Structure formats: structure tokens, C-alpha cells
């Protein structure tokens, strides 16, 4: 029988099929990522969702295959079909370059998401991706710290494989069109999907996040913004009532013994970068930190203090405003040019203080200039050292930039002190930015590396103290020493567990040196938050401000122990949670998993079964997600800020009228 030759149209389709070859490593790599996710935690989550015990009542073959059904469908059927369709109508010379570029771009995107998942426990969001690009472009010396030689070799090898397969496809297209029958080609493409897809219907298990294709998940994570549920009201009194219900925060209560005791004094924030309590324990001996040790002797010290978000801009927002941040804070700041946020800085600026923030970070990175302007800072000083010279590693680079802004701070402080100008300034050094360099020979002891870097920065604190003493103003200056957040990636410490809330990321030191208020160390035992710092300083300085519109309470208010304190991190770690009555709860949004523990540390042993998960606790987190943005929009307007200032201290903080400023000593 004479063999039939495929028609011209069929040959065109067949000649396009070899160009699937460059895509196959991409589909296989996506399947590998899914397998890693399942091995890490996914199998346990799926099994516990079914009420089974791990290993003893494992998944059947069909149930196991159902977890990969969508990966097979998209990676080995839908995407190849689209590539064939495009290549069918492309000129022959463009087919190989096109499929190579598409496959390489997809592989790089998947590889970046794998690194993100391995380092912080979630896939890339648009914010994480854009900030990473900006950070690397502005701080290229950090590239080696976050992309190891091993990782670079692996991705380079995968890209070479794709290039080789694209070249091979170029030589196969005409041969395949002449030698392979259409039915055989179609079967080779569709057979894998046909074998696996029925498991989706045969497997009698509930759909989970692990059933979603990795290709779809990474695209959704990048393009789909976090869901924010709008609050049911925008009326001020109703918003405040809703916040109190969600957070169990009692109404503000003024302490007349501490209110206004530092009125007229100077204020200085010293905010360390990436310094968790595990690195700087304010209750410990503070070895190698003589200046901080001295300040602690007449200070309020929070023994269980926490950040609100494991990201610098968001944490600073809470420190200065007294509000919880929203996941897309940066974009809100860029969108709204009329925001005026509450807190001590805005009130002190209104009272004639010189206010300034000193940071080596470039203001384009996280809308810093918009945020500091909204907070009321009159001056924002950046470093330009990184634009002028090359450095030997990121430590040298960072220290030089920090030193430049520190020198400017000292220059301005001297000018203010000489002219008897009260000031409120914030110094935000980046020396502690991870991964921590080994400046003191501590090897793989990462917390010890961090302690050495904090001790190094203590010398800056010493220079500040010496300058204030020279002008007799140390007694009249409130100095706040804290950290923005803790460790957040495995690059910063390989022991870090991503995708979860952890004390290593959230628990940070807080020391408020205020001799006029604290003649000796005053320890605060309840769990506290960055949102408590603004109301504390407002009261110490006797400043006007609607306290009921702040999310925190003064640190000495013992009723803090009764409230619900939130920890947000959905946009970074993929999880949110809260603490109440000695119990920590966490919800992982990526996989829909709930955890509970008596400490801020979660592992597989703290995973709640489906029947144990409390829907009410997830609803509390969803309620706060909706409330936060409405809160900022409603109470952060310029008109509302002017109204707050005009109310005055007597209207906002109690019946006691403003007191005259104490004479400078």
C-alpha cells in the first residue's frame, strides 16, 4: 500500500511541533516546584484537611496524581498548543528565536519565584518584584548576597539547555513534517494530559491551593493584588468602634503622672535595620554596647516589643504614625498626595520644632519621601555616596552611605543646639541590612554577626550622647532606640523558616530614654507593638492628637495585655496573625492553613486541623484588612489632620490644659 504524504497544511502544523522542545524544561521545572512545595508542607496540609494522619493514611495514586493535573494541563497541553499555534504562522527563521526567548523568560520567572519561595515562603508579588529590581539597581553590591554562585550556575545551565533545544528544533521541523504522521504527533502531545486529567474527577478530595498549577499560581501572585475587604462604614465613630471590637483595644486613658513631663524636650529616633531581639535583647547585659547600656538606666524598656510588618517602610509607618500599615502602603502613598498622618512629628512640626529624617535609602525605592512628607517631617536627607564611587563589598558601601547621613545629622544637631532650636529627628542607618557580613569573625553564628553590627553602630549612639552632653541637653532629649523588623529571608539566616510569622522576624528591641519621666529603668512586661510608640510619645510630650484614632496605647498602660495585637505580613511572608491572652494565631494565605501556639513560632506541629480552625479568627484578620485602608483614607486626609491639630491637647487628651515648656537646663 502506498504511504500517504501529509498535505501542505498538515506539514505546516507538523513543522511547528518541534518548537515545543524548548518549552519542555519549563513545564518540567514548574512540576518540580510543585513537588518541592508538597514535600515541604503540602502533603501534610492536604492529609490533615482530609482528617488523615501523615504517612499512615497517605494519598492514593489517583489522589496524588490529581495534585498535578492542572500542572500537566497547562504545562504540557495548553502552553504547547499555544506555541504550536504561534509557530504555525511565524516565518521559519523566527520560530527558534521566538520559542527560545519565551521559554527562557518563563524559566527565569519561575526560577525567581522558586528563590522567593525558598527565601521568604511565598511567590513574588508585583511589589516584591519591583522593589527587588529597584534595590538591585540602586545597590548592585548586594547581588552576590542574594544570588549565590550555585544558583547562578543552575539557572545558567537551564538556559543553555533551552537554547540547545531551540537549535535542535530548527533542524527537526522539516524532517518531522516529512516523516511523522499527524496522528502520532497529536498523540504524543495530548497523551500525558489524557492520562492525568481524569484524576481531577476520580479523586474524591476537596480542592486545595496545592491543586492549582504552579504556572497559574505564580502569575496570580504577581498580577492579582491582595484582596482588601472594605469596611462596612466610613463614619469616624463607627470606624473607631469597629476597630475596638476587632482588636479588643480599650479606650484611651490618660496618665497625668506622665503626661507632658518631657514637653519642650528634643526627640531623636535611632531605628536600627534588621535587628531582632535575638540579636539585641534590651533586657540582657548589652555587652559591647556601653552607650545603649547607659541610656537604658533611665528609660522605659519594652521586654516583648514587636514590629507590625517585616518590611522597612511599613514598619516605619507604624513607628511614626501609631497605625497598622496596609499591604499596598507604597501605592497608596504614591496615589494620594494629600495624606497627612498623625503622630508626634506632625504635632511637633506644628509647634515649631525642626524635624528631619536621615536615611541612606533612595527615596524612589519605597515611596519614602511621600511617607515622610505625610508624617510631617520638614527635611529628608539622603546619601549620594553610592552614586559616586565603587566599594569593596556591601558592608563598605552601606557604612559609607550611613556615615554621610550621620555626619549631616550631627551637623544639624549642633546648629539646632547652638540656636536653642528644639528638634525631632530620626536616624535610619542601613548597616544592619542582611545578609549580615562577618565583621568580627563569628563564622556561621548569624545572630552573633548581627550583634557585632549593632555593637558597631553603638559608637554612633555614643557620638550623639557626647554632643548632647556638650550642650547640656542629654537630660532634655528623649532618645528612642528600636528596630524596624527582624530577619525575613533564608539569605539573612539559613535557619529562618519562611511563609510563617516568627519572633525572629517580628520581636524587636525598644528602649525609650527619657530621664524626666523615668529616673530608673522601667520594664514593660506585656506584649507591645510599634503602634504603641506614637501614643506614648504624644503623651510624654503633652501633644495634641486624637488618641482614639490611633491603633496603639501608651506603653505604660497595663490594659495592653488585654487587647488583640496584630502581626501583618501577607504581602511579604504570605501570612497574617495576632496575639491575645497568651495565644498566637496565624493564617497562611498562600495555602489557607491555620496555626496556633503559645509562642510566636509555628511549625508543622502547630498546624490546626480543619475541624480545629476557627472561622471567627480568620474573620478577625479579614475585618482588619478591610478596616486598615478605610482608616487611612478617612483619618489621613489633610482636612482631618488640620482638625486634629486645631482641637488642641485639652480637647483630645483630657481636661488638663497645655503646660508651659520647662526651662532648659
Secondary structure, DSSP 8 states (H G I E B T S, - for coil): -------HHHHHHHHHHGGGHHHHHHHHHHHHHHHHHIIIIIHHHHHHHTT--TTTT---HHHHHHTTHHHHHIIIIIHHHHHHHHHHHS-HHHHHHHHHHHHHHHHHHHHHHHHHHHHHSS---HHHHHHHHHHHHH-GGGHHHHS-HHHHHHHHHHHHHHHHHHHHHHHHHHHHHHHS-HHHHHHHHHHHHHHHHTHHHH--S---GGGS-HHHHHHHHHHS-------S---HHHHHHHHHHHH--------TTTTTTTTT-EEEEEEESS-BTTT--TTS--TT-HHHHHHHTTEEEETTEE-SBSSHHHHHHHHHHSS---TTHHHHHHH-SSB---SHHHHHHHTT-EEEEEESS-TTTTTHHHHHHHHT-SEEE---GGGT---SHHHHHHHHHHHHHHHHHHHHHHHHHHTT--EEEEEE--TT-SS---SSS-TT-HHHHHHHHHHHHHHHHHHHHHHHHHTT-STTEEEEEEES----STTT-TT--TTS--HHHHBB-EEEE-TTT-SS-EEE-S-EETHHHHHHHHHHTT----GGGSS---TT-GGGGGS-EEEB-TTTTSEEEEEETTEEEEEETTTTEEEEESSS---GGGB--TTT--HHHHHHHHHHHHHHHHHHHHHSBHHHHHHHHHHHHHHHH-S----------
